Amino acid sequence: MSDFNEKGQQPAAHQEAQSAGVIIPKSANEALRPEKVPEPKRRSRKARSQVVIFLNFVMSVIVFGALIGAGAVYYALHTYEAPGPLAANSNFIVRNGAGMSEIANGLERSGIISDSRVFRFVSEAYLDSETLKAGEYEIKARSSMQDVMQLLKSGKSILYSVSLPEGLTVKQMFKRLADDPILEGDLPKELPVEGSLRPDTYKFSRGTKRAEIVEQMKNAQTALVEQIWARRDRDLPVETLEEFVTLASIVEKETGRADERSRVASVFINRLEKGMRIQSDPTVIYGIFGGDGKPADRPIYKSDLDKQTPYNTYVIKGLPPTPIANPGRAALEAVANPSRTEELYFVADGTGGHVFATSLDEHNANVRRWRKIEAERAAEAAKAEAEGAAPATTDGQSQ
């Protein structure tokens, strides 16, 4: 008989033996029958509902945060690109070393942007590794934050200029730099050598130091002098760069007319080659007044021509020890390649120019004409002054 009943159940005695812990060998059929794996315990409905609620909460927070973030980004970008509150053009200064927070707060205080936080965060994202540059900027009316950021990033600040014309001495140039209201900082305590500063118009932005302009002028003059000296006529009676600049400074002070410079240079070179004194009035003036210059109302007296100074070329032979001013390009080029003439003299002609001569007799005749012109002008001036000082008369009677 089989060990199992008809329903495939184990006999009762077998079950009792198992429950008692007795090991009973299985039949062949029983050994081949797969054992039933116990089913896992099911979670309660209450536990499942708590997990679902938590997951739903997390998802809701994520979605809500994403919506807030998207809204904030949209607001920031819209505000950043929208026209700003500035009603009229205004200047704004970014100081050296200013950080993004300082710049943003300053823009908001000045009424140029509406929200410093938006400007700061969005600009930092746009700029990446770039920075906003120091300087003074003109902000156009209604400029957006993006417009302002692009302008400050470009460094295209307002440019000012200081003009230093040819023929000024170093002292006179320093005075102009000192008087400029935009330039900052002190001038060098030690004056550069006369003739070492290049006359020009120098552009600069707010915050530029006076010493920086001086350094630019020195470097520019050095480069210019060396460039022109390299192209000079090799037969010139000047042997050094210093003598070259000195002669150019005298030519610069003698005439401001472009069509005369090379002829004036020719006269001085001809005189040097002949061993004659160059007899230049500007050297006399420099010997008396130095770099401060002669007062405009102070004439040159005949006695001045006899004063013993190292610069008086009516007394000394050759060139003075240093330049008497800062020459420009035209005067330097005139000396480097002067006109080829035999002229030895020149004097004012009364029109702002000069009349030249090859002989002393011809020159003396030109001088007499010039003195006659001066006398006539003095007489006319005295007459005009006398007429201006005469009391006014009236035909009517006092009321």
KOLBATOR-856195 format. One line per 5 residues: their letters; for each residue x, y, z of C-alpha. Coordinates in nm, 4 decimals, decimal comma, padded with zeros to 6 digits. Layout:
BEGIN
A) X Y Z ~ ...
REM end
This chain:
BEGIN
MSDFN) 00,0000 00,0000 00,0000 ~ 00,1063 00,3584 -00,0541 ~ 00,2209 00,5653 00,2399 ~ -00,0241 00,8408 00,1327 ~ -00,3954 00,8480 00,1404
EKGQQ) -00,6031 00,9235 -00,1639 ~ -00,5827 01,3025 -00,1222 ~ -00,2017 01,2879 -00,1104 ~ -00,1910 01,3742 00,2564 ~ 00,0656 01,2221 00,4899
PAAHQ) -00,0684 00,9683 00,7398 ~ -00,1445 01,1068 01,0808 ~ 00,1247 00,8940 01,2429 ~ 00,3863 01,0428 01,0112 ~ 00,2831 01,3967 01,0951
EAQSA) 00,2949 01,3252 01,4640 ~ 00,6465 01,1851 01,4285 ~ 00,7647 01,4962 01,2502 ~ 00,6146 01,7224 01,5103 ~ 00,8000 01,5253 01,7751
GVIIP) 01,1321 01,5954 01,6023 ~ 01,1849 01,2426 01,4836 ~ 01,3605 01,2121 01,1454 ~ 01,1610 00,9788 00,9290 ~ 01,3013 00,8701 00,5951
KSANE) 01,1009 00,9870 00,2916 ~ 00,9624 00,7511 00,0343 ~ 01,0862 00,7794 -00,3239 ~ 00,7740 00,9598 -00,4356 ~ 00,7908 01,1991 -00,1461
ALRPE) 01,1590 01,2766 -00,2063 ~ 01,0863 01,3676 -00,5677 ~ 00,7955 01,5969 -00,4804 ~ 00,9040 01,9726 -00,4644 ~ 00,8739 02,1318 -00,1303
KVPEP) 00,6511 02,4359 -00,0899 ~ 00,8305 02,7636 -00,0299 ~ 00,6695 02,9657 00,2418 ~ 00,5060 03,2865 00,1180 ~ 00,6572 03,6210 00,2433
KRRSR) 00,4656 03,8144 00,4946 ~ 00,2507 04,0807 00,3370 ~ 00,2803 04,4408 00,4545 ~ -00,0225 04,5836 00,6001 ~ -00,2263 04,8342 00,4043
KARSQ) -00,1420 05,0954 00,6643 ~ 00,2365 05,0625 00,6061 ~ 00,1931 05,0827 00,2289 ~ -00,0102 05,4009 00,2535 ~ 00,2615 05,5787 00,4635
VVIFL) 00,5321 05,5085 00,2020 ~ 00,3119 05,6346 -00,0779 ~ 00,2348 05,9517 00,1141 ~ 00,6054 06,0166 00,1796 ~ 00,7012 05,9617 -00,1845
NFVMS) 00,4191 06,1875 -00,2996 ~ 00,5404 06,4555 -00,0595 ~ 00,8979 06,4320 -00,1872 ~ 00,7849 06,4545 -00,5483 ~ 00,5627 06,7505 -00,4681
VIVFG) 00,8518 06,9324 -00,3013 ~ 01,0775 06,8652 -00,6008 ~ 00,8174 06,9828 -00,8506 ~ 00,7296 07,2871 -00,6428 ~ 01,0985 07,3763 -00,6018
ALIGA) 01,1562 07,3354 -00,9741 ~ 00,8644 07,5661 -01,0500 ~ 00,9939 07,8263 -00,8049 ~ 01,3442 07,7978 -00,9512 ~ 01,2149 07,8297 -01,3062
GAVYY) 01,0076 08,1302 -01,2051 ~ 01,3051 08,2919 -01,0328 ~ 01,5275 08,2341 -01,3364 ~ 01,2618 08,3751 -01,5686 ~ 01,2164 08,6811 -01,3460
ALHTY) 01,5909 08,7360 -01,3173 ~ 01,6525 08,7067 -01,6919 ~ 01,3528 08,9221 -01,7768 ~ 01,4618 09,1889 -01,5272 ~ 01,8234 09,1659 -01,6457
EAPGP) 01,7338 09,2254 -02,0102 ~ 01,4534 09,4780 -01,9585 ~ 01,5148 09,8554 -01,9971 ~ 01,6544 10,0080 -01,6793 ~ 01,5157 10,2888 -01,4626
LAANS) 01,7730 10,5540 -01,5645 ~ 01,5870 10,8532 -01,7096 ~ 01,8895 11,0434 -01,8494 ~ 02,2489 10,9630 -01,9375 ~ 02,4661 10,9395 -01,6280
NFIVR) 02,8325 10,8776 -01,5449 ~ 02,9328 10,5920 -01,3183 ~ 03,2793 10,5280 -01,1719 ~ 03,4183 10,1803 -01,1052 ~ 03,7153 10,2193 -00,8730
NGAGM) 04,0263 10,0067 -00,8989 ~ 03,9817 09,6822 -00,7046 ~ 03,6021 09,7104 -00,6749 ~ 03,4229 09,3742 -00,6482 ~ 03,0945 09,2695 -00,8035
SEIAN) 02,8912 09,3385 -00,4882 ~ 03,0297 09,6912 -00,4534 ~ 02,9654 09,7671 -00,8218 ~ 02,6120 09,6243 -00,8134 ~ 02,5191 09,8159 -00,4970
GLERS) 02,6638 10,1366 -00,6436 ~ 02,4625 10,0948 -00,9637 ~ 02,1429 10,0463 -00,7644 ~ 02,2124 10,3492 -00,5418 ~ 02,2729 10,5588 -00,8528
GIISD) 01,9365 10,4560 -00,9992 ~ 02,0992 10,2831 -01,2957 ~ 01,9639 09,9337 -01,2165 ~ 01,6600 09,8216 -01,0186 ~ 01,7949 09,5161 -00,8343
SRVFR) 02,1575 09,4726 -00,7328 ~ 02,1109 09,1029 -00,6504 ~ 01,9830 09,0217 -00,9969 ~ 02,2671 09,2172 -01,1546 ~ 02,5265 09,0448 -00,9374
FVSEA) 02,4109 08,6841 -00,9831 ~ 02,3295 08,7005 -01,3545 ~ 02,6413 08,9011 -01,4389 ~ 02,8618 08,6498 -01,2596 ~ 02,7023 08,3741 -01,4674
YLDSE) 02,7617 08,5685 -01,7906 ~ 03,1143 08,6790 -01,7059 ~ 03,2488 08,3381 -01,6079 ~ 03,6205 08,4151 -01,5592 ~ 03,6071 08,7735 -01,6938
TLKAG) 03,5835 09,0864 -01,4767 ~ 03,4341 09,4341 -01,4840 ~ 03,7023 09,6938 -01,5495 ~ 03,7787 10,0084 -01,3526 ~ 03,7106 10,3481 -01,5063
EYEIK) 03,4440 10,6110 -01,5568 ~ 03,1580 10,5127 -01,7860 ~ 02,8738 10,6999 -01,9484 ~ 02,5570 10,4958 -01,8972 ~ 02,2875 10,5671 -02,1535
ARSSM) 01,9314 10,6300 -02,0395 ~ 01,7155 10,3161 -02,0070 ~ 02,0163 10,0865 -02,0386 ~ 01,9367 09,7304 -01,9309 ~ 02,1483 09,5468 -01,6752
QDVMQ) 02,2930 09,3451 -01,9605 ~ 02,3876 09,6657 -02,1447 ~ 02,5569 09,7987 -01,8320 ~ 02,7452 09,4740 -01,7738 ~ 02,8688 09,4632 -02,1340
LLKSG) 02,9891 09,8238 -02,1128 ~ 03,1764 09,7696 -01,7861 ~ 03,3243 09,4467 -01,9178 ~ 03,4488 09,6158 -02,2367 ~ 03,6522 09,8755 -02,0469
KSILY) 03,5340 10,1476 -02,2882 ~ 03,5407 10,4162 -02,0250 ~ 03,5187 10,7918 -02,0805 ~ 03,8471 10,9268 -02,2142 ~ 03,9848 11,2641 -02,1114
SVSLP) 04,2853 11,4358 -02,2643 ~ 04,5648 11,6704 -02,1680 ~ 04,7460 11,8684 -02,4366 ~ 05,1163 11,9416 -02,4032 ~ 05,2270 12,1400 -02,7086
EGLTV) 05,5727 12,1578 -02,8584 ~ 05,8170 12,4040 -02,7082 ~ 05,7112 12,3791 -02,3434 ~ 05,9767 12,3173 -02,0829 ~ 05,9566 12,0246 -01,8418
KQMFK) 05,8454 12,2614 -01,5634 ~ 05,5684 12,4033 -01,7807 ~ 05,4497 12,0548 -01,8753 ~ 05,4498 11,9493 -01,5100 ~ 05,2380 12,2521 -01,4219
RLADD) 04,9777 12,1543 -01,6815 ~ 04,9676 11,8006 -01,5478 ~ 04,9391 11,9280 -01,1903 ~ 04,6515 12,1595 -01,2855 ~ 04,4512 11,8887 -01,4623
PILEG) 04,1431 11,8171 -01,2459 ~ 04,0963 11,4549 -01,3575 ~ 04,4461 11,3124 -01,3238 ~ 04,5348 11,1654 -00,9866 ~ 04,8464 11,1245 -00,7747
DLPKE) 05,1644 11,3239 -00,7377 ~ 05,4171 11,4103 -01,0024 ~ 05,7687 11,2667 -00,9750 ~ 05,9724 11,4676 -00,7246 ~ 06,2708 11,4784 -00,9567
LPVEG) 06,2227 11,6655 -01,2845 ~ 06,3122 11,4690 -01,5981 ~ 06,5905 11,5998 -01,8179 ~ 06,4887 11,8941 -02,0373 ~ 06,3885 11,7741 -02,3817
SLRPD) 06,3055 11,4201 -02,2661 ~ 05,9234 11,4529 -02,2731 ~ 05,7298 11,4154 -02,5955 ~ 05,4830 11,6946 -02,6705 ~ 05,1454 11,5499 -02,7668
TYKFS) 04,7824 11,5155 -02,6637 ~ 04,7507 11,2281 -02,4192 ~ 04,4194 11,0502 -02,3634 ~ 04,3428 10,8856 -02,0327 ~ 04,0553 10,7527 -01,8254
RGTKR) 03,9587 10,8596 -01,4759 ~ 04,1917 10,7103 -01,2207 ~ 04,5053 10,7560 -01,4320 ~ 04,8058 10,8745 -01,2315 ~ 05,0102 11,1795 -01,3284
AEIVE) 05,3259 10,9733 -01,2974 ~ 05,1853 10,7325 -01,5584 ~ 05,1469 11,0144 -01,8112 ~ 05,5020 11,1326 -01,7431 ~ 05,6317 10,7798 -01,8034
QMKNA) 05,4386 10,7617 -02,1314 ~ 05,5879 11,0947 -02,2404 ~ 05,9426 10,9850 -02,1590 ~ 05,9106 10,6538 -02,3401 ~ 05,7464 10,8169 -02,6422
QTALV) 06,0168 11,0860 -02,6710 ~ 06,2980 10,8342 -02,6376 ~ 06,1519 10,6188 -02,9141 ~ 06,0867 10,9189 -03,1410 ~ 06,4342 11,0701 -03,0990
EQIWA) 06,6078 10,7390 -03,1652 ~ 06,3925 10,6755 -03,4712 ~ 06,4658 11,0140 -03,6302 ~ 06,8334 11,0120 -03,5258 ~ 06,8784 10,6839 -03,7128
RRDRD) 06,7645 10,8555 -04,0356 ~ 06,9684 11,1737 -03,9932 ~ 07,2027 11,3301 -04,2452 ~ 07,5429 11,1861 -04,1543 ~ 07,7166 11,5180 -04,2271
LPVET) 07,5473 11,7025 -03,9410 ~ 07,7829 11,8918 -03,7066 ~ 07,6190 11,7267 -03,4028 ~ 07,7746 11,4151 -03,2580 ~ 07,5380 11,2923 -02,9866
LEEFV) 07,1687 11,2437 -02,9262 ~ 07,1837 11,5112 -02,6573 ~ 07,3261 11,7706 -02,8985 ~ 07,0678 11,6666 -03,1563 ~ 06,7780 11,7261 -02,9146
TLASI) 06,9353 12,0516 -02,7949 ~ 06,9523 12,1968 -03,1451 ~ 06,5987 12,0748 -03,2200 ~ 06,4729 12,2503 -02,9062 ~ 06,6256 12,5808 -03,0259
VEKET) 06,4623 12,5415 -03,3677 ~ 06,1339 12,4641 -03,1909 ~ 06,1487 12,7875 -02,9921 ~ 06,2594 13,0035 -03,2854 ~ 05,9653 12,9331 -03,5158
GRADE) 05,6225 12,7749 -03,5059 ~ 05,5821 12,7720 -03,8824 ~ 05,6179 12,4335 -04,0489 ~ 05,7517 12,5817 -04,3729 ~ 06,0391 12,7531 -04,1897
RSRVA) 06,1757 12,4898 -03,9550 ~ 06,4166 12,3252 -04,1978 ~ 06,5518 12,6691 -04,3067 ~ 06,6006 12,7797 -03,9463 ~ 06,7795 12,4507 -03,8792
SVFIN) 06,9941 12,5135 -04,1869 ~ 07,0989 12,8570 -04,0582 ~ 07,2139 12,7168 -03,7229 ~ 07,3944 12,4239 -03,8836 ~ 07,5704 12,6573 -04,1286
RLEKG) 07,6826 12,8786 -03,8411 ~ 07,8071 12,5818 -03,6385 ~ 08,0030 12,4535 -03,9354 ~ 08,1659 12,7963 -03,9784 ~ 08,2474 12,8265 -03,6089
MRIQS) 08,0043 13,1188 -03,5627 ~ 07,7991 13,1721 -03,2488 ~ 07,4393 13,0722 -03,3188 ~ 07,3025 13,3826 -03,1363 ~ 06,9535 13,2557 -03,0549
DPTVI) 06,7283 13,4729 -02,8366 ~ 06,5389 13,1749 -02,6835 ~ 06,8669 13,0465 -02,5370 ~ 06,9200 13,3843 -02,3706 ~ 06,5718 13,3680 -02,2207
YGIFG) 06,6263 13,0153 -02,0878 ~ 06,9546 13,1184 -01,9326 ~ 06,7790 13,3979 -01,7408 ~ 06,4415 13,2431 -01,6523 ~ 06,5076 12,8707 -01,6768
GDGKP) 06,2196 12,6296 -01,7124 ~ 05,9656 12,8786 -01,5751 ~ 05,9778 13,0792 -01,8972 ~ 05,9828 13,4518 -01,9601 ~ 05,6797 13,6525 -01,8471
ADRPI) 05,4728 13,7540 -02,1473 ~ 05,5008 14,1258 -02,0722 ~ 05,8767 14,1191 -02,0245 ~ 06,0763 14,2187 -02,3345 ~ 06,4310 14,1097 -02,4113
YKSDL) 06,6695 14,3946 -02,3325 ~ 06,9960 14,4510 -02,5120 ~ 07,1712 14,4015 -02,1812 ~ 07,0271 14,0499 -02,1633 ~ 07,2360 13,9535 -02,4660
DKQTP) 07,5522 14,0195 -02,2687 ~ 07,4599 13,8244 -01,9555 ~ 07,7012 13,5473 -01,8707 ~ 07,4980 13,2270 -01,8521 ~ 07,5822 12,8778 -01,9830
YNTYV) 07,2886 12,9145 -02,2241 ~ 07,3602 13,2562 -02,3745 ~ 07,4588 13,1683 -02,7316 ~ 07,5541 13,5312 -02,7944 ~ 07,8388 13,4688 -02,5503
IKGLP) 07,9246 13,0975 -02,5686 ~ 08,0359 12,9094 -02,8752 ~ 07,8529 12,6020 -02,9914 ~ 07,5391 12,4661 -02,8291 ~ 07,4157 12,5211 -02,4727
PTPIA) 07,4681 12,2360 -02,2238 ~ 07,1099 12,1037 -02,2388 ~ 06,7956 12,1478 -02,4459 ~ 06,5900 12,4578 -02,3676 ~ 06,2493 12,2966 -02,4276
NPGRA) 06,0840 11,9742 -02,5411 ~ 06,0926 11,9600 -02,9219 ~ 05,8287 11,7865 -03,1300 ~ 05,8614 11,5586 -03,4290 ~ 05,8725 11,8382 -03,6884
ALEAV) 06,1629 12,0206 -03,5228 ~ 06,3560 11,6958 -03,4758 ~ 06,3079 11,6023 -03,8403 ~ 06,4076 11,9538 -03,9515 ~ 06,7402 11,9210 -03,7708
ANPSR) 06,7984 11,5629 -03,8834 ~ 06,7522 11,6592 -04,2491 ~ 06,7721 12,0386 -04,2853 ~ 06,7358 12,2438 -04,6007 ~ 07,0534 12,2882 -04,8035
TEELY) 07,1110 12,6636 -04,8032 ~ 07,3937 12,9106 -04,7486 ~ 07,1805 13,1290 -04,5205 ~ 07,3397 13,2505 -04,2000 ~ 07,0832 13,4983 -04,0632
FVADG) 06,7116 13,5447 -04,0112 ~ 06,4904 13,8031 -03,8444 ~ 06,1166 13,8476 -03,7948 ~ 05,9284 13,9862 -04,0934 ~ 05,6237 14,1232 -03,9097
TGGHV) 05,3823 13,8580 -04,0394 ~ 05,4650 13,5804 -03,7936 ~ 05,7440 13,4445 -04,0088 ~ 06,1054 13,5306 -04,0809 ~ 06,3142 13,6749 -04,3605
FATSL) 06,6460 13,4993 -04,4277 ~ 06,9814 13,6335 -04,5480 ~ 07,3173 13,4976 -04,6581 ~ 07,5206 13,8099 -04,5787 ~ 07,5446 14,0456 -04,2845
DEHNA) 07,4609 14,3510 -04,4973 ~ 07,1439 14,1886 -04,6229 ~ 07,0569 14,0853 -04,2702 ~ 07,1114 14,4353 -04,1303 ~ 06,8770 14,5745 -04,3933
NVRRW) 06,6139 14,3190 -04,2869 ~ 06,6673 14,4146 -03,9228 ~ 06,6103 14,7841 -04,0034 ~ 06,2833 14,6994 -04,1758 ~ 06,1729 14,4940 -03,8779
RKIEA) 06,2572 14,7742 -03,6334 ~ 06,0596 15,0189 -03,8431 ~ 05,7605 14,7848 -03,8269 ~ 05,8030 14,7588 -03,4496 ~ 05,8189 15,1376 -03,4148
ERAAE) 05,5045 15,1854 -03,6225 ~ 05,3176 14,9283 -03,4170 ~ 05,4292 15,0908 -03,0929 ~ 05,3096 15,4314 -03,2153 ~ 04,9713 15,2915 -03,3144
AAKAE) 04,9360 15,1222 -02,9774 ~ 05,0213 15,4436 -02,7917 ~ 04,7719 15,6402 -03,0006 ~ 04,4969 15,3875 -02,9341 ~ 04,5718 15,3926 -02,5626
AEGAA) 04,5617 15,7740 -02,5561 ~ 04,2288 15,7830 -02,7367 ~ 04,0859 15,5239 -02,4999 ~ 04,1925 15,7256 -02,1964 ~ 04,0455 16,0574 -02,3220
PATTD) 03,7331 16,1731 -02,1258 ~ 03,3987 16,1270 -02,2999 ~ 03,1986 16,4431 -02,3899 ~ 02,8246 16,4876 -02,4415 ~ 02,6192 16,7459 -02,6274
GQSQ) 02,3211 16,7251 -02,3938 ~ 02,2669 16,8880 -02,0593 ~ 02,2323 16,7118 -01,7289 ~ 01,8754 16,6572 -01,6221
REM end
